[in-house]
């Protein structure tokens, strides 16, 4: 009669290996979810800031938009406080003009590019506010773009 009080060494090794694989998968999933959570946090911060910046621009009056905000760079205080490398940029373009040649409609585009760990989100990879060679990769439209951007047309009237 065989005595079966306990597990063999092989059974213990196999169960340990199975547990190690399960735990590794769990830790990898948890790490991924933390990164996604961080990215969602940045998205909320950026979109709220972009909306506030757009309201600020709307509040200065049409005649002051171009001289005060064209190619202006900025930092987002909440991202700075979190130690996130980033840069925001406001670009203004004339969409329509009056017969006098003065702008009647402006295109306002505000973007925020940032770095999450080793990943750059947006096209301004060196965070200088300029479109450098090799940076126009998202839309290839001759301008900086980012997942965090807002674009509107502002009328003179």
C-alpha positions as a LaTeX table, in Angstrom:
\begin{tabular}{lrrr}
\hline
Residue & $x$ (\AA) & $y$ (\AA) & $z$ (\AA) \\
\hline
Unk1 & 0.00 & 0.00 & 0.00 \\
Unk2 & 1.38 & 3.40 & $-1.06$ \\
Unk3 & 1.57 & 6.20 & 1.49 \\
Unk4 & 0.16 & 9.46 & $-0.01$ \\
Unk5 & 0.62 & 12.02 & 2.72 \\
Unk6 & 1.54 & 15.26 & 0.89 \\
Unk7 & 2.79 & 16.40 & $-2.48$ \\
Unk8 & 5.77 & 15.26 & $-4.46$ \\
Unk9 & 8.57 & 17.66 & $-5.36$ \\
Unk10 & 7.44 & 17.68 & $-9.01$ \\
Unk11 & 3.88 & 18.66 & $-8.04$ \\
Unk12 & 5.16 & 21.51 & $-5.87$ \\
Unk13 & 7.45 & 22.80 & $-8.64$ \\
Unk14 & 4.66 & 22.70 & $-11.23$ \\
Unk15 & 2.20 & 24.50 & $-8.93$ \\
Unk16 & 4.87 & 27.12 & $-8.11$ \\
Unk17 & 5.52 & 27.65 & $-11.81$ \\
Unk18 & 1.79 & 28.08 & $-12.50$ \\
Unk19 & 1.47 & 30.59 & $-9.64$ \\
Unk20 & 4.51 & 32.53 & $-10.93$ \\
Unk21 & 2.99 & 32.82 & $-14.41$ \\
Unk22 & $-0.37$ & 33.94 & $-13.00$ \\
Unk23 & 1.26 & 36.53 & $-10.71$ \\
Unk24 & 3.48 & 37.87 & $-13.50$ \\
Unk25 & 0.42 & 38.36 & $-15.70$ \\
Unk26 & $-1.44$ & 40.07 & $-12.87$ \\
Unk27 & 1.45 & 42.45 & $-12.15$ \\
Unk28 & 1.84 & 43.26 & $-15.85$ \\
Unk29 & $-1.87$ & 44.05 & $-16.14$ \\
Unk30 & $-1.74$ & 46.22 & $-13.01$ \\
Unk31 & 1.26 & 48.13 & $-14.40$ \\
Unk32 & $-0.53$ & 48.70 & $-17.71$ \\
Unk33 & $-3.67$ & 49.91 & $-15.93$ \\
Unk34 & $-1.60$ & 52.39 & $-13.89$ \\
Unk35 & $-0.14$ & 53.83 & $-17.10$ \\
Unk36 & $-3.60$ & 54.12 & $-18.67$ \\
Unk37 & $-4.88$ & 55.82 & $-15.51$ \\
Unk38 & $-1.98$ & 58.29 & $-15.61$ \\
Unk39 & $-2.68$ & 59.01 & $-19.29$ \\
Unk40 & $-6.38$ & 59.61 & $-18.57$ \\
Unk41 & $-5.39$ & 61.97 & $-15.75$ \\
Unk42 & $-3.19$ & 63.95 & $-18.16$ \\
Unk43 & $-6.00$ & 64.03 & $-20.72$ \\
Unk44 & $-8.48$ & 65.51 & $-18.25$ \\
Unk45 & $-5.92$ & 68.11 & $-17.10$ \\
Unk46 & $-5.04$ & 69.06 & $-20.69$ \\
Unk47 & $-8.60$ & 69.28 & $-21.98$ \\
Unk48 & $-9.75$ & 71.38 & $-19.02$ \\
Unk49 & $-6.79$ & 73.71 & $-19.48$ \\
Unk50 & $-7.38$ & 73.97 & $-23.24$ \\
Unk51 & $-11.01$ & 74.89 & $-22.68$ \\
Unk52 & $-10.00$ & 77.55 & $-20.15$ \\
Unk53 & $-7.35$ & 78.95 & $-22.51$ \\
Unk54 & $-9.89$ & 79.14 & $-25.34$ \\
Unk55 & $-12.33$ & 81.01 & $-23.10$ \\
Unk56 & $-9.50$ & 83.37 & $-22.13$ \\
Unk57 & $-8.79$ & 84.06 & $-25.82$ \\
Unk58 & $-12.47$ & 84.65 & $-26.58$ \\
Unk59 & $-12.57$ & 87.17 & $-23.73$ \\
Unk60 & $-9.86$ & 89.51 & $-25.07$ \\
Unk61 & $-11.85$ & 90.75 & $-28.06$ \\
Unk62 & $-11.28$ & 89.93 & $-31.70$ \\
Unk63 & $-8.83$ & 92.78 & $-32.41$ \\
Unk64 & $-6.52$ & 91.61 & $-29.62$ \\
Unk65 & $-6.46$ & 87.88 & $-30.42$ \\
Unk66 & $-3.81$ & 88.00 & $-33.15$ \\
Unk67 & $-1.33$ & 90.36 & $-31.43$ \\
Unk68 & $-1.66$ & 88.79 & $-27.98$ \\
Unk69 & $-1.82$ & 85.07 & $-28.77$ \\
Unk70 & $-0.14$ & 84.32 & $-32.10$ \\
Unk71 & 2.56 & 81.66 & $-31.56$ \\
Unk72 & 2.45 & 81.99 & $-27.78$ \\
Unk73 & 3.83 & 79.08 & $-25.77$ \\
Unk74 & 2.67 & 78.21 & $-22.26$ \\
Unk75 & 2.99 & 75.64 & $-19.50$ \\
Unk76 & 0.13 & 73.91 & $-17.69$ \\
Unk77 & 0.62 & 74.42 & $-13.92$ \\
Unk78 & $-0.95$ & 71.06 & $-12.97$ \\
Unk79 & 1.36 & 69.16 & $-15.33$ \\
Unk80 & 4.36 & 71.15 & $-14.10$ \\
Unk81 & 3.44 & 70.27 & $-10.50$ \\
Unk82 & 3.38 & 66.57 & $-11.46$ \\
Unk83 & 6.85 & 66.86 & $-13.03$ \\
Unk84 & 5.56 & 66.20 & $-16.56$ \\
Unk85 & 7.70 & 67.60 & $-19.37$ \\
Unk86 & 5.33 & 69.47 & $-21.69$ \\
Unk87 & 4.69 & 72.61 & $-23.73$ \\
Unk88 & 1.53 & 74.28 & $-24.97$ \\
Unk89 & 1.27 & 76.42 & $-28.09$ \\
Unk90 & $-1.35$ & 78.80 & $-29.47$ \\
Unk91 & $-1.34$ & 79.37 & $-33.23$ \\
Unk92 & $-3.56$ & 81.86 & $-35.03$ \\
Unk93 & $-4.32$ & 81.85 & $-38.75$ \\
Unk94 & $-6.44$ & 84.19 & $-40.84$ \\
Unk95 & $-9.33$ & 82.24 & $-42.38$ \\
Unk96 & $-11.23$ & 85.13 & $-44.03$ \\
Unk97 & $-10.62$ & 88.83 & $-44.60$ \\
Unk98 & $-12.74$ & 91.91 & $-45.14$ \\
Unk99 & $-12.40$ & 93.78 & $-48.44$ \\
Unk100 & $-10.04$ & 96.13 & $-46.58$ \\
Unk101 & $-7.65$ & 93.22 & $-46.04$ \\
Unk102 & $-8.21$ & 93.06 & $-42.28$ \\
Unk103 & $-9.06$ & 89.64 & $-40.83$ \\
Unk104 & $-12.77$ & 88.87 & $-40.44$ \\
Unk105 & $-12.32$ & 85.30 & $-39.19$ \\
Unk106 & $-9.39$ & 83.76 & $-37.35$ \\
Unk107 & $-8.55$ & 80.12 & $-36.82$ \\
Unk108 & $-7.34$ & 79.50 & $-33.28$ \\
Unk109 & $-5.53$ & 76.25 & $-32.53$ \\
Unk110 & $-4.23$ & 75.38 & $-29.08$ \\
Unk111 & $-2.15$ & 72.25 & $-28.50$ \\
Unk112 & $-0.33$ & 70.64 & $-25.61$ \\
Unk113 & 2.49 & 68.16 & $-26.24$ \\
Unk114 & 3.80 & 66.12 & $-23.34$ \\
Unk115 & 6.07 & 63.27 & $-22.40$ \\
Unk116 & 4.72 & 60.26 & $-20.51$ \\
Unk117 & 7.65 & 58.14 & $-19.38$ \\
Unk118 & 9.50 & 57.47 & $-22.69$ \\
Unk119 & 6.56 & 58.32 & $-24.93$ \\
Unk120 & 5.99 & 61.73 & $-26.58$ \\
Unk121 & 2.31 & 62.65 & $-26.99$ \\
Unk122 & 2.09 & 65.25 & $-29.75$ \\
Unk123 & 4.44 & 66.28 & $-32.52$ \\
Unk124 & 6.64 & 68.80 & $-30.70$ \\
Unk125 & 9.18 & 66.15 & $-29.66$ \\
Unk126 & 11.79 & 68.63 & $-28.40$ \\
Unk127 & 9.26 & 70.95 & $-26.72$ \\
Unk128 & 10.43 & 74.15 & $-28.42$ \\
Unk129 & 7.08 & 75.29 & $-29.88$ \\
Unk130 & 8.36 & 74.99 & $-33.46$ \\
Unk131 & 7.70 & 72.45 & $-36.19$ \\
Unk132 & 11.13 & 70.94 & $-36.75$ \\
Unk133 & 12.22 & 68.46 & $-39.41$ \\
Unk134 & 10.69 & 65.06 & $-38.78$ \\
Unk135 & 8.07 & 66.26 & $-36.29$ \\
Unk136 & 5.03 & 66.53 & $-38.59$ \\
Unk137 & 4.05 & 62.88 & $-38.24$ \\
Unk138 & 0.39 & 62.76 & $-37.10$ \\
Unk139 & $-1.44$ & 64.51 & $-39.98$ \\
Unk140 & 1.46 & 65.72 & $-42.13$ \\
Unk141 & $-0.27$ & 69.10 & $-42.44$ \\
Unk142 & 2.62 & 71.52 & $-42.00$ \\
Unk143 & 1.70 & 72.33 & $-38.39$ \\
Unk144 & 2.14 & 70.89 & $-34.93$ \\
Unk145 & $-0.62$ & 68.54 & $-33.79$ \\
Unk146 & $-1.33$ & 66.65 & $-30.60$ \\
Unk147 & $-3.95$ & 64.34 & $-29.13$ \\
Unk148 & $-4.53$ & 67.28 & $-26.77$ \\
Unk149 & $-5.70$ & 70.11 & $-28.99$ \\
Unk150 & $-8.67$ & 72.34 & $-29.62$ \\
Unk151 & $-9.36$ & 74.31 & $-32.76$ \\
Unk152 & $-12.07$ & 76.92 & $-33.39$ \\
Unk153 & $-12.91$ & 79.77 & $-35.73$ \\
Unk154 & $-13.40$ & 83.21 & $-34.18$ \\
Unk155 & $-15.50$ & 85.82 & $-36.04$ \\
Unk156 & $-14.93$ & 89.57 & $-35.99$ \\
Unk157 & $-18.62$ & 90.32 & $-35.63$ \\
\hline
\end{tabular}
